[in-house]
Amino acid sequence: MWFGSRAALQKSSADRSLAVDSVVIHPVDVVRDLGGVLVSSELTMKPHINKLVSTCFYHIRRLRQLKHHVNRDVMKQLVSALIY
């Protein structure tokens, strides 16, 4: 991954591939570190936030499907567990 401002990355649009032995490694715009955080080449957290929001909406929709099958106290516990 190459890091820089959006303007600097667009300005240096040359091929930034790296050849190691017979393998060519191509740069990417977003990487995931060992902690699971997504970081963009502009060093923003936007990809990580987008993924987190998407995952939360998915789980909220799933909880909504359960509301007819569990009582209110159980639903409160499930929502609390999602938040923490």
PDB file of N, CA, C and O in Angstrom:
ATOM      1  N   MET A   1       0.853  -1.169   0.000  1.00  0.00           N
ATOM      2  CA  MET A   1       0.000   0.000   0.000  1.00  0.00           C
ATOM      3  C   MET A   1       0.895   1.225   0.000  1.00  0.00           C
ATOM      4  O   MET A   1       1.889   1.291   0.723  1.00  0.00           O
ATOM      5  N   TRP A   2       0.528   2.180  -0.813  1.00  0.00           N
ATOM      6  CA  TRP A   2       1.213   3.466  -0.851  1.00  0.00           C
ATOM      7  C   TRP A   2       0.341   4.464  -0.109  1.00  0.00           C
ATOM      8  O   TRP A   2      -0.868   4.520  -0.331  1.00  0.00           O
ATOM      9  N   PHE A   3       0.954   5.262   0.783  1.00  0.00           N
ATOM     10  CA  PHE A   3       0.219   6.235   1.574  1.00  0.00           C
ATOM     11  C   PHE A   3       0.473   7.636   1.053  1.00  0.00           C
ATOM     12  O   PHE A   3       1.575   7.942   0.598  1.00  0.00           O
ATOM     13  N   GLY A   4      -0.544   8.493   1.117  1.00  0.00           N
ATOM     14  CA  GLY A   4      -0.399   9.891   0.747  1.00  0.00           C
ATOM     15  C   GLY A   4      -1.757  10.550   0.643  1.00  0.00           C
ATOM     16  O   GLY A   4      -2.797   9.908   0.787  1.00  0.00           O
ATOM     17  N   SER A   5      -1.722  11.853   0.389  1.00  0.00           N
ATOM     18  CA  SER A   5      -2.984  12.567   0.191  1.00  0.00           C
ATOM     19  C   SER A   5      -3.602  12.117  -1.122  1.00  0.00           C
ATOM     20  O   SER A   5      -2.924  11.532  -1.967  1.00  0.00           O
ATOM     21  N   ARG A   6      -4.876  12.388  -1.290  1.00  0.00           N
ATOM     22  CA  ARG A   6      -5.567  12.002  -2.521  1.00  0.00           C
ATOM     23  C   ARG A   6      -4.878  12.619  -3.740  1.00  0.00           C
ATOM     24  O   ARG A   6      -4.687  11.956  -4.759  1.00  0.00           O
ATOM     25  N   ALA A   7      -4.507  13.900  -3.620  1.00  0.00           N
ATOM     26  CA  ALA A   7      -3.856  14.587  -4.743  1.00  0.00           C
ATOM     27  C   ALA A   7      -2.488  13.967  -5.053  1.00  0.00           C
ATOM     28  O   ALA A   7      -2.140  13.769  -6.217  1.00  0.00           O
ATOM     29  N   ALA A   8      -1.722  13.664  -4.010  1.00  0.00           N
ATOM     30  CA  ALA A   8      -0.387  13.088  -4.228  1.00  0.00           C
ATOM     31  C   ALA A   8      -0.484  11.697  -4.839  1.00  0.00           C
ATOM     32  O   ALA A   8       0.324  11.340  -5.696  1.00  0.00           O
ATOM     33  N   LEU A   9      -1.463  10.913  -4.409  1.00  0.00           N
ATOM     34  CA  LEU A   9      -1.624   9.572  -4.965  1.00  0.00           C
ATOM     35  C   LEU A   9      -2.071   9.624  -6.424  1.00  0.00           C
ATOM     36  O   LEU A   9      -1.643   8.800  -7.232  1.00  0.00           O
ATOM     37  N   GLN A  10      -2.925  10.584  -6.767  1.00  0.00           N
ATOM     38  CA  GLN A  10      -3.367  10.714  -8.154  1.00  0.00           C
ATOM     39  C   GLN A  10      -2.245  11.245  -9.040  1.00  0.00           C
ATOM     40  O   GLN A  10      -2.140  10.874 -10.209  1.00  0.00           O
ATOM     41  N   LYS A  11      -1.407  12.113  -8.478  1.00  0.00           N
ATOM     42  CA  LYS A  11      -0.309  12.689  -9.247  1.00  0.00           C
ATOM     43  C   LYS A  11       0.711  11.618  -9.630  1.00  0.00           C
ATOM     44  O   LYS A  11       1.235  11.632 -10.744  1.00  0.00           O
ATOM     45  N   SER A  12       0.986  10.716  -8.737  1.00  0.00           N
ATOM     46  CA  SER A  12       1.961   9.656  -9.009  1.00  0.00           C
ATOM     47  C   SER A  12       1.240   8.399  -9.471  1.00  0.00           C
ATOM     48  O   SER A  12       1.247   7.375  -8.787  1.00  0.00           O
ATOM     49  N   SER A  13       0.627   8.491 -10.625  1.00  0.00           N
ATOM     50  CA  SER A  13      -0.186   7.376 -11.123  1.00  0.00           C
ATOM     51  C   SER A  13       0.654   6.323 -11.851  1.00  0.00           C
ATOM     52  O   SER A  13       0.102   5.453 -12.525  1.00  0.00           O
ATOM     53  N   ALA A  14       1.971   6.392 -11.724  1.00  0.00           N
ATOM     54  CA  ALA A  14       2.829   5.404 -12.368  1.00  0.00           C
ATOM     55  C   ALA A  14       2.568   4.025 -11.765  1.00  0.00           C
ATOM     56  O   ALA A  14       2.031   3.902 -10.664  1.00  0.00           O
ATOM     57  N   ASP A  15       2.954   3.010 -12.496  1.00  0.00           N
ATOM     58  CA  ASP A  15       2.776   1.644 -12.019  1.00  0.00           C
ATOM     59  C   ASP A  15       3.644   1.437 -10.784  1.00  0.00           C
ATOM     60  O   ASP A  15       4.868   1.543 -10.855  1.00  0.00           O
ATOM     61  N   ARG A  16       3.004   1.142  -9.648  1.00  0.00           N
ATOM     62  CA  ARG A  16       3.719   0.976  -8.388  1.00  0.00           C
ATOM     63  C   ARG A  16       3.790  -0.485  -7.974  1.00  0.00           C
ATOM     64  O   ARG A  16       3.932  -0.788  -6.789  1.00  0.00           O
ATOM     65  N   SER A  17       3.695  -1.383  -8.930  1.00  0.00           N
ATOM     66  CA  SER A  17       3.781  -2.805  -8.620  1.00  0.00           C
ATOM     67  C   SER A  17       5.208  -3.144  -8.205  1.00  0.00           C
ATOM     68  O   SER A  17       6.165  -2.478  -8.601  1.00  0.00           O
ATOM     69  N   LEU A  18       5.324  -4.183  -7.407  1.00  0.00           N
ATOM     70  CA  LEU A  18       6.611  -4.602  -6.880  1.00  0.00           C
ATOM     71  C   LEU A  18       6.833  -6.056  -7.262  1.00  0.00           C
ATOM     72  O   LEU A  18       5.977  -6.905  -7.011  1.00  0.00           O
ATOM     73  N   ALA A  19       7.975  -6.344  -7.865  1.00  0.00           N
ATOM     74  CA  ALA A  19       8.295  -7.717  -8.252  1.00  0.00           C
ATOM     75  C   ALA A  19       9.233  -8.322  -7.222  1.00  0.00           C
ATOM     76  O   ALA A  19      10.322  -7.803  -6.976  1.00  0.00           O
ATOM     77  N   VAL A  20       8.802  -9.421  -6.623  1.00  0.00           N
ATOM     78  CA  VAL A  20       9.621 -10.161  -5.672  1.00  0.00           C
ATOM     79  C   VAL A  20       9.792 -11.558  -6.238  1.00  0.00           C
ATOM     80  O   VAL A  20       8.839 -12.332  -6.320  1.00  0.00           O
ATOM     81  N   ASP A  21      11.012 -11.867  -6.625  1.00  0.00           N
ATOM     82  CA  ASP A  21      11.321 -13.119  -7.308  1.00  0.00           C
ATOM     83  C   ASP A  21      10.474 -13.176  -8.580  1.00  0.00           C
ATOM     84  O   ASP A  21      10.647 -12.330  -9.458  1.00  0.00           O
ATOM     85  N   SER A  22       9.581 -14.127  -8.705  1.00  0.00           N
ATOM     86  CA  SER A  22       8.748 -14.206  -9.908  1.00  0.00           C
ATOM     87  C   SER A  22       7.307 -13.783  -9.625  1.00  0.00           C
ATOM     88  O   SER A  22       6.429 -13.969 -10.467  1.00  0.00           O
ATOM     89  N   VAL A  23       7.062 -13.215  -8.445  1.00  0.00           N
ATOM     90  CA  VAL A  23       5.716 -12.806  -8.043  1.00  0.00           C
ATOM     91  C   VAL A  23       5.605 -11.286  -8.126  1.00  0.00           C
ATOM     92  O   VAL A  23       6.464 -10.565  -7.619  1.00  0.00           O
ATOM     93  N   VAL A  24       4.551 -10.809  -8.763  1.00  0.00           N
ATOM     94  CA  VAL A  24       4.301  -9.371  -8.851  1.00  0.00           C
ATOM     95  C   VAL A  24       3.233  -9.003  -7.817  1.00  0.00           C
ATOM     96  O   VAL A  24       2.149  -9.585  -7.780  1.00  0.00           O
ATOM     97  N   ILE A  25       3.572  -8.023  -6.983  1.00  0.00           N
ATOM     98  CA  ILE A  25       2.655  -7.566  -5.937  1.00  0.00           C
ATOM     99  C   ILE A  25       2.094  -6.224  -6.363  1.00  0.00           C
ATOM    100  O   ILE A  25       2.844  -5.279  -6.608  1.00  0.00           O
ATOM    101  N   HIS A  26       0.775  -6.139  -6.450  1.00  0.00           N
ATOM    102  CA  HIS A  26       0.105  -4.914  -6.866  1.00  0.00           C
ATOM    103  C   HIS A  26      -0.405  -4.160  -5.638  1.00  0.00           C
ATOM    104  O   HIS A  26      -0.918  -4.782  -4.708  1.00  0.00           O
ATOM    105  N   PRO A  27      -0.275  -2.843  -5.620  1.00  0.00           N
ATOM    106  CA  PRO A  27      -0.769  -2.075  -4.460  1.00  0.00           C
ATOM    107  C   PRO A  27      -2.299  -2.076  -4.408  1.00  0.00           C
ATOM    108  O   PRO A  27      -2.971  -2.240  -5.425  1.00  0.00           O
ATOM    109  N   VAL A  28      -2.829  -1.888  -3.196  1.00  0.00           N
ATOM    110  CA  VAL A  28      -4.271  -1.825  -2.982  1.00  0.00           C
ATOM    111  C   VAL A  28      -4.618  -0.524  -2.278  1.00  0.00           C
ATOM    112  O   VAL A  28      -3.737   0.144  -1.737  1.00  0.00           O
ATOM    113  N   ASP A  29      -5.902  -0.157  -2.280  1.00  0.00           N
ATOM    114  CA  ASP A  29      -6.340   1.092  -1.660  1.00  0.00           C
ATOM    115  C   ASP A  29      -6.704   0.932  -0.188  1.00  0.00           C
ATOM    116  O   ASP A  29      -6.679   1.904   0.568  1.00  0.00           O
ATOM    117  N   VAL A  30      -7.045  -0.297   0.224  1.00  0.00           N
ATOM    118  CA  VAL A  30      -7.462  -0.537   1.600  1.00  0.00           C
ATOM    119  C   VAL A  30      -6.812  -1.823   2.096  1.00  0.00           C
ATOM    120  O   VAL A  30      -6.774  -2.827   1.386  1.00  0.00           O
ATOM    121  N   VAL A  31      -6.295  -1.778   3.336  1.00  0.00           N
ATOM    122  CA  VAL A  31      -5.723  -2.977   3.949  1.00  0.00           C
ATOM    123  C   VAL A  31      -6.345  -3.182   5.324  1.00  0.00           C
ATOM    124  O   VAL A  31      -6.864  -2.247   5.933  1.00  0.00           O
ATOM    125  N   ARG A  32      -6.282  -4.422   5.801  1.00  0.00           N
ATOM    126  CA  ARG A  32      -6.774  -4.773   7.140  1.00  0.00           C
ATOM    127  C   ARG A  32      -5.558  -5.120   7.976  1.00  0.00           C
ATOM    128  O   ARG A  32      -4.763  -5.980   7.598  1.00  0.00           O
ATOM    129  N   ASP A  33      -5.408  -4.446   9.123  1.00  0.00           N
ATOM    130  CA  ASP A  33      -4.273  -4.763   9.991  1.00  0.00           C
ATOM    131  C   ASP A  33      -4.601  -5.982  10.848  1.00  0.00           C
ATOM    132  O   ASP A  33      -5.694  -6.538  10.740  1.00  0.00           O
ATOM    133  N   LEU A  34      -3.675  -6.396  11.690  1.00  0.00           N
ATOM    134  CA  LEU A  34      -3.868  -7.611  12.479  1.00  0.00           C
ATOM    135  C   LEU A  34      -5.006  -7.489  13.484  1.00  0.00           C
ATOM    136  O   LEU A  34      -5.551  -8.501  13.926  1.00  0.00           O
ATOM    137  N   GLY A  35      -5.369  -6.266  13.849  1.00  0.00           N
ATOM    138  CA  GLY A  35      -6.484  -6.075  14.769  1.00  0.00           C
ATOM    139  C   GLY A  35      -7.827  -6.038  14.075  1.00  0.00           C
ATOM    140  O   GLY A  35      -8.853  -5.887  14.739  1.00  0.00           O
ATOM    141  N   GLY A  36      -7.855  -6.170  12.753  1.00  0.00           N
ATOM    142  CA  GLY A  36      -9.096  -6.171  12.001  1.00  0.00           C
ATOM    143  C   GLY A  36      -9.553  -4.796  11.550  1.00  0.00           C
ATOM    144  O   GLY A  36     -10.653  -4.656  11.016  1.00  0.00           O
ATOM    145  N   VAL A  37      -8.716  -3.767  11.759  1.00  0.00           N
ATOM    146  CA  VAL A  37      -9.083  -2.407  11.377  1.00  0.00           C
ATOM    147  C   VAL A  37      -8.743  -2.195   9.904  1.00  0.00           C
ATOM    148  O   VAL A  37      -7.648  -2.539   9.460  1.00  0.00           O
ATOM    149  N   LEU A  38      -9.685  -1.628   9.149  1.00  0.00           N
ATOM    150  CA  LEU A  38      -9.463  -1.307   7.744  1.00  0.00           C
ATOM    151  C   LEU A  38      -8.908   0.109   7.644  1.00  0.00           C
ATOM    152  O   LEU A  38      -9.471   1.039   8.221  1.00  0.00           O
ATOM    153  N   VAL A  39      -7.805   0.276   6.912  1.00  0.00           N
ATOM    154  CA  VAL A  39      -7.171   1.580   6.746  1.00  0.00           C
ATOM    155  C   VAL A  39      -7.005   1.838   5.254  1.00  0.00           C
ATOM    156  O   VAL A  39      -6.587   0.955   4.505  1.00  0.00           O
ATOM    157  N   SER A  40      -7.336   3.053   4.828  1.00  0.00           N
ATOM    158  CA  SER A  40      -7.210   3.401   3.412  1.00  0.00           C
ATOM    159  C   SER A  40      -5.825   3.969   3.124  1.00  0.00           C
ATOM    160  O   SER A  40      -5.077   4.305   4.043  1.00  0.00           O
ATOM    161  N   SER A  41      -5.495   4.073   1.857  1.00  0.00           N
ATOM    162  CA  SER A  41      -4.198   4.613   1.457  1.00  0.00           C
ATOM    163  C   SER A  41      -4.061   6.085   1.822  1.00  0.00           C
ATOM    164  O   SER A  41      -2.951   6.617   1.845  1.00  0.00           O
ATOM    165  N   GLU A  42      -5.180   6.749   2.107  1.00  0.00           N
ATOM    166  CA  GLU A  42      -5.153   8.145   2.541  1.00  0.00           C
ATOM    167  C   GLU A  42      -5.108   8.246   4.068  1.00  0.00           C
ATOM    168  O   GLU A  42      -5.249   9.331   4.631  1.00  0.00           O
ATOM    169  N   LEU A  43      -4.911   7.108   4.726  1.00  0.00           N
ATOM    170  CA  LEU A  43      -4.855   7.007   6.191  1.00  0.00           C
ATOM    171  C   LEU A  43      -6.139   7.500   6.851  1.00  0.00           C
ATOM    172  O   LEU A  43      -6.101   8.163   7.888  1.00  0.00           O
ATOM    173  N   THR A  44      -7.263   7.172   6.245  1.00  0.00           N
ATOM    174  CA  THR A  44      -8.557   7.495   6.845  1.00  0.00           C
ATOM    175  C   THR A  44      -9.181   6.209   7.373  1.00  0.00           C
ATOM    176  O   THR A  44      -8.772   5.107   7.008  1.00  0.00           O
ATOM    177  N   MET A  45     -10.160   6.366   8.222  1.00  0.00           N
ATOM    178  CA  MET A  45     -10.873   5.225   8.787  1.00  0.00           C
ATOM    179  C   MET A  45     -12.195   4.987   8.058  1.00  0.00           C
ATOM    180  O   MET A  45     -13.009   4.179   8.507  1.00  0.00           O
ATOM    181  N   LYS A  46     -12.417   5.678   6.944  1.00  0.00           N
ATOM    182  CA  LYS A  46     -13.689   5.591   6.237  1.00  0.00           C
ATOM    183  C   LYS A  46     -14.066   4.154   5.860  1.00  0.00           C
ATOM    184  O   LYS A  46     -15.211   3.763   6.087  1.00  0.00           O
ATOM    185  N   PRO A  47     -13.154   3.345   5.292  1.00  0.00           N
ATOM    186  CA  PRO A  47     -13.553   1.955   4.979  1.00  0.00           C
ATOM    187  C   PRO A  47     -13.948   1.162   6.223  1.00  0.00           C
ATOM    188  O   PRO A  47     -14.878   0.356   6.179  1.00  0.00           O
ATOM    189  N   HIS A  48     -13.244   1.390   7.328  1.00  0.00           N
ATOM    190  CA  HIS A  48     -13.543   0.674   8.561  1.00  0.00           C
ATOM    191  C   HIS A  48     -14.912   1.090   9.105  1.00  0.00           C
ATOM    192  O   HIS A  48     -15.700   0.242   9.524  1.00  0.00           O
ATOM    193  N   ILE A  49     -15.189   2.382   9.095  1.00  0.00           N
ATOM    194  CA  ILE A  49     -16.474   2.888   9.589  1.00  0.00           C
ATOM    195  C   ILE A  49     -17.614   2.375   8.733  1.00  0.00           C
ATOM    196  O   ILE A  49     -18.651   1.970   9.259  1.00  0.00           O
ATOM    197  N   ASN A  50     -17.437   2.386   7.410  1.00  0.00           N
ATOM    198  CA  ASN A  50     -18.479   1.879   6.507  1.00  0.00           C
ATOM    199  C   ASN A  50     -18.772   0.404   6.776  1.00  0.00           C
ATOM    200  O   ASN A  50     -19.936   0.003   6.798  1.00  0.00           O
ATOM    201  N   LYS A  51     -17.741  -0.402   6.980  1.00  0.00           N
ATOM    202  CA  LYS A  51     -17.927  -1.826   7.256  1.00  0.00           C
ATOM    203  C   LYS A  51     -18.611  -2.030   8.604  1.00  0.00           C
ATOM    204  O   LYS A  51     -19.493  -2.878   8.738  1.00  0.00           O
ATOM    205  N   LEU A  52     -18.200  -1.248   9.603  1.00  0.00           N
ATOM    206  CA  LEU A  52     -18.789  -1.353  10.941  1.00  0.00           C
ATOM    207  C   LEU A  52     -20.273  -0.988  10.926  1.00  0.00           C
ATOM    208  O   LEU A  52     -21.089  -1.686  11.528  1.00  0.00           O
ATOM    209  N   VAL A  53     -20.620   0.091  10.249  1.00  0.00           N
ATOM    210  CA  VAL A  53     -22.020   0.516  10.153  1.00  0.00           C
ATOM    211  C   VAL A  53     -22.848  -0.537   9.418  1.00  0.00           C
ATOM    212  O   VAL A  53     -23.969  -0.847   9.821  1.00  0.00           O
ATOM    213  N   SER A  54     -22.300  -1.073   8.360  1.00  0.00           N
ATOM    214  CA  SER A  54     -23.004  -2.104   7.602  1.00  0.00           C
ATOM    215  C   SER A  54     -23.269  -3.337   8.472  1.00  0.00           C
ATOM    216  O   SER A  54     -24.366  -3.895   8.442  1.00  0.00           O
ATOM    217  N   THR A  55     -22.281  -3.755   9.234  1.00  0.00           N
ATOM    218  CA  THR A  55     -22.428  -4.911  10.114  1.00  0.00           C
ATOM    219  C   THR A  55     -23.468  -4.645  11.201  1.00  0.00           C
ATOM    220  O   THR A  55     -24.278  -5.517  11.511  1.00  0.00           O
ATOM    221  N   CYS A  56     -23.447  -3.450  11.776  1.00  0.00           N
ATOM    222  CA  CYS A  56     -24.419  -3.103  12.818  1.00  0.00           C
ATOM    223  C   CYS A  56     -25.846  -3.105  12.274  1.00  0.00           C
ATOM    224  O   CYS A  56     -26.751  -3.638  12.916  1.00  0.00           O
ATOM    225  N   PHE A  57     -26.055  -2.516  11.098  1.00  0.00           N
ATOM    226  CA  PHE A  57     -27.392  -2.530  10.505  1.00  0.00           C
ATOM    227  C   PHE A  57     -27.867  -3.952  10.242  1.00  0.00           C
ATOM    228  O   PHE A  57     -29.042  -4.264  10.436  1.00  0.00           O
ATOM    229  N   TYR A  58     -26.961  -4.809   9.802  1.00  0.00           N
ATOM    230  CA  TYR A  58     -27.323  -6.208   9.565  1.00  0.00           C
ATOM    231  C   TYR A  58     -27.836  -6.845  10.858  1.00  0.00           C
ATOM    232  O   TYR A  58     -28.884  -7.492  10.862  1.00  0.00           O
ATOM    233  N   HIS A  59     -27.096  -6.660  11.951  1.00  0.00           N
ATOM    234  CA  HIS A  59     -27.484  -7.283  13.217  1.00  0.00           C
ATOM    235  C   HIS A  59     -28.752  -6.655  13.799  1.00  0.00           C
ATOM    236  O   HIS A  59     -29.545  -7.351  14.433  1.00  0.00           O
ATOM    237  N   ILE A  60     -28.953  -5.372  13.596  1.00  0.00           N
ATOM    238  CA  ILE A  60     -30.195  -4.729  14.054  1.00  0.00           C
ATOM    239  C   ILE A  60     -31.399  -5.296  13.296  1.00  0.00           C
ATOM    240  O   ILE A  60     -32.450  -5.539  13.889  1.00  0.00           O
ATOM    241  N   ARG A  61     -31.243  -5.504  11.997  1.00  0.00           N
ATOM    242  CA  ARG A  61     -32.331  -6.107  11.217  1.00  0.00           C
ATOM    243  C   ARG A  61     -32.625  -7.527  11.700  1.00  0.00           C
ATOM    244  O   ARG A  61     -33.782  -7.943  11.762  1.00  0.00           O
ATOM    245  N   ARG A  62     -31.566  -8.268  12.042  1.00  0.00           N
ATOM    246  CA  ARG A  62     -31.761  -9.626  12.557  1.00  0.00           C
ATOM    247  C   ARG A  62     -32.490  -9.600  13.908  1.00  0.00           C
ATOM    248  O   ARG A  62     -33.351 -10.441  14.166  1.00  0.00           O
ATOM    249  N   LEU A  63     -32.143  -8.636  14.764  1.00  0.00           N
ATOM    250  CA  LEU A  63     -32.832  -8.516  16.053  1.00  0.00           C
ATOM    251  C   LEU A  63     -34.309  -8.198  15.845  1.00  0.00           C
ATOM    252  O   LEU A  63     -35.166  -8.689  16.579  1.00  0.00           O
ATOM    253  N   ARG A  64     -34.598  -7.387  14.857  1.00  0.00           N
ATOM    254  CA  ARG A  64     -35.988  -7.028  14.571  1.00  0.00           C
ATOM    255  C   ARG A  64     -36.815  -8.273  14.230  1.00  0.00           C
ATOM    256  O   ARG A  64     -37.996  -8.352  14.568  1.00  0.00           O
ATOM    257  N   GLN A  65     -36.190  -9.232  13.563  1.00  0.00           N
ATOM    258  CA  GLN A  65     -36.895 -10.466  13.213  1.00  0.00           C
ATOM    259  C   GLN A  65     -37.204 -11.317  14.446  1.00  0.00           C
ATOM    260  O   GLN A  65     -38.120 -12.139  14.425  1.00  0.00           O
ATOM    261  N   LEU A  66     -36.430 -11.115  15.523  1.00  0.00           N
ATOM    262  CA  LEU A  66     -36.632 -11.902  16.738  1.00  0.00           C
ATOM    263  C   LEU A  66     -37.683 -11.330  17.682  1.00  0.00           C
ATOM    264  O   LEU A  66     -38.133 -12.019  18.598  1.00  0.00           O
ATOM    265  N   LYS A  67     -38.077 -10.085  17.469  1.00  0.00           N
ATOM    266  CA  LYS A  67     -38.918  -9.412  18.463  1.00  0.00           C
ATOM    267  C   LYS A  67     -40.242 -10.114  18.723  1.00  0.00           C
ATOM    268  O   LYS A  67     -40.810  -9.945  19.802  1.00  0.00           O
ATOM    269  N   HIS A  68     -40.748 -10.883  17.792  1.00  0.00           N
ATOM    270  CA  HIS A  68     -42.019 -11.591  17.988  1.00  0.00           C
ATOM    271  C   HIS A  68     -41.819 -12.937  18.703  1.00  0.00           C
ATOM    272  O   HIS A  68     -42.787 -13.580  19.108  1.00  0.00           O
ATOM    273  N   HIS A  69     -40.571 -13.347  18.850  1.00  0.00           N
ATOM    274  CA  HIS A  69     -40.288 -14.665  19.420  1.00  0.00           C
ATOM    275  C   HIS A  69     -39.706 -14.616  20.837  1.00  0.00           C
ATOM    276  O   HIS A  69     -39.616 -15.646  21.504  1.00  0.00           O
ATOM    277  N   VAL A  70     -39.313 -13.432  21.294  1.00  0.00           N
ATOM    278  CA  VAL A  70     -38.736 -13.306  22.643  1.00  0.00           C
ATOM    279  C   VAL A  70     -39.453 -12.176  23.377  1.00  0.00           C
ATOM    280  O   VAL A  70     -40.051 -11.296  22.758  1.00  0.00           O
ATOM    281  N   ASN A  71     -39.382 -12.216  24.707  1.00  0.00           N
ATOM    282  CA  ASN A  71     -40.048 -11.157  25.469  1.00  0.00           C
ATOM    283  C   ASN A  71     -39.180  -9.892  25.510  1.00  0.00           C
ATOM    284  O   ASN A  71     -38.039  -9.888  25.047  1.00  0.00           O
ATOM    285  N   ARG A  72     -39.735  -8.846  26.060  1.00  0.00           N
ATOM    286  CA  ARG A  72     -39.089  -7.527  26.067  1.00  0.00           C
ATOM    287  C   ARG A  72     -37.754  -7.526  26.821  1.00  0.00           C
ATOM    288  O   ARG A  72     -36.798  -6.885  26.385  1.00  0.00           O
ATOM    289  N   ASP A  73     -37.687  -8.239  27.950  1.00  0.00           N
ATOM    290  CA  ASP A  73     -36.452  -8.279  28.734  1.00  0.00           C
ATOM    291  C   ASP A  73     -35.317  -8.950  27.955  1.00  0.00           C
ATOM    292  O   ASP A  73     -34.177  -8.487  27.981  1.00  0.00           O
ATOM    293  N   VAL A  74     -35.636 -10.026  27.277  1.00  0.00           N
ATOM    294  CA  VAL A  74     -34.622 -10.710  26.470  1.00  0.00           C
ATOM    295  C   VAL A  74     -34.162  -9.803  25.328  1.00  0.00           C
ATOM    296  O   VAL A  74     -32.975  -9.756  25.008  1.00  0.00           O
ATOM    297  N   MET A  75     -35.097  -9.088  24.719  1.00  0.00           N
ATOM    298  CA  MET A  75     -34.731  -8.174  23.629  1.00  0.00           C
ATOM    299  C   MET A  75     -33.812  -7.067  24.142  1.00  0.00           C
ATOM    300  O   MET A  75     -32.863  -6.686  23.456  1.00  0.00           O
ATOM    301  N   LYS A  76     -34.081  -6.553  25.328  1.00  0.00           N
ATOM    302  CA  LYS A  76     -33.208  -5.535  25.917  1.00  0.00           C
ATOM    303  C   LYS A  76     -31.801  -6.075  26.119  1.00  0.00           C
ATOM    304  O   LYS A  76     -30.821  -5.379  25.856  1.00  0.00           O
ATOM    305  N   GLN A  77     -31.701  -7.307  26.582  1.00  0.00           N
ATOM    306  CA  GLN A  77     -30.388  -7.917  26.787  1.00  0.00           C
ATOM    307  C   GLN A  77     -29.647  -8.108  25.458  1.00  0.00           C
ATOM    308  O   GLN A  77     -28.437  -7.893  25.379  1.00  0.00           O
ATOM    309  N   LEU A  78     -30.369  -8.507  24.433  1.00  0.00           N
ATOM    310  CA  LEU A  78     -29.752  -8.706  23.126  1.00  0.00           C
ATOM    311  C   LEU A  78     -29.245  -7.385  22.544  1.00  0.00           C
ATOM    312  O   LEU A  78     -28.148  -7.324  21.988  1.00  0.00           O
ATOM    313  N   VAL A  79     -30.046  -6.340  22.675  1.00  0.00           N
ATOM    314  CA  VAL A  79     -29.633  -5.026  22.168  1.00  0.00           C
ATOM    315  C   VAL A  79     -28.436  -4.508  22.955  1.00  0.00           C
ATOM    316  O   VAL A  79     -27.515  -3.931  22.378  1.00  0.00           O
ATOM    317  N   SER A  80     -28.445  -4.710  24.261  1.00  0.00           N
ATOM    318  CA  SER A  80     -27.293  -4.307  25.089  1.00  0.00           C
ATOM    319  C   SER A  80     -26.043  -5.068  24.692  1.00  0.00           C
ATOM    320  O   SER A  80     -24.958  -4.490  24.634  1.00  0.00           O
ATOM    321  N   ALA A  81     -26.181  -6.354  24.418  1.00  0.00           N
ATOM    322  CA  ALA A  81     -25.035  -7.158  24.007  1.00  0.00           C
ATOM    323  C   ALA A  81     -24.482  -6.670  22.662  1.00  0.00           C
ATOM    324  O   ALA A  81     -23.270  -6.691  22.451  1.00  0.00           O
ATOM    325  N   LEU A  82     -25.345  -6.239  21.771  1.00  0.00           N
ATOM    326  CA  LEU A  82     -24.892  -5.718  20.487  1.00  0.00           C
ATOM    327  C   LEU A  82     -24.096  -4.430  20.669  1.00  0.00           C
ATOM    328  O   LEU A  82     -23.093  -4.211  19.990  1.00  0.00           O
ATOM    329  N   ILE A  83     -24.544  -3.588  21.581  1.00  0.00           N
ATOM    330  CA  ILE A  83     -23.883  -2.305  21.803  1.00  0.00           C
ATOM    331  C   ILE A  83     -22.524  -2.493  22.459  1.00  0.00           C
ATOM    332  O   ILE A  83     -21.558  -1.828  22.087  1.00  0.00           O
ATOM    333  N   TYR A  84     -22.443  -3.390  23.425  1.00  0.00           N
ATOM    334  CA  TYR A  84     -21.170  -3.596  24.134  1.00  0.00           C
ATOM    335  C   TYR A  84     -20.348  -4.572  23.381  1.00  0.00           C
ATOM    336  O   TYR A  84     -19.235  -4.894  23.798  1.00  0.00           O
TER     337      TYR A  84
END
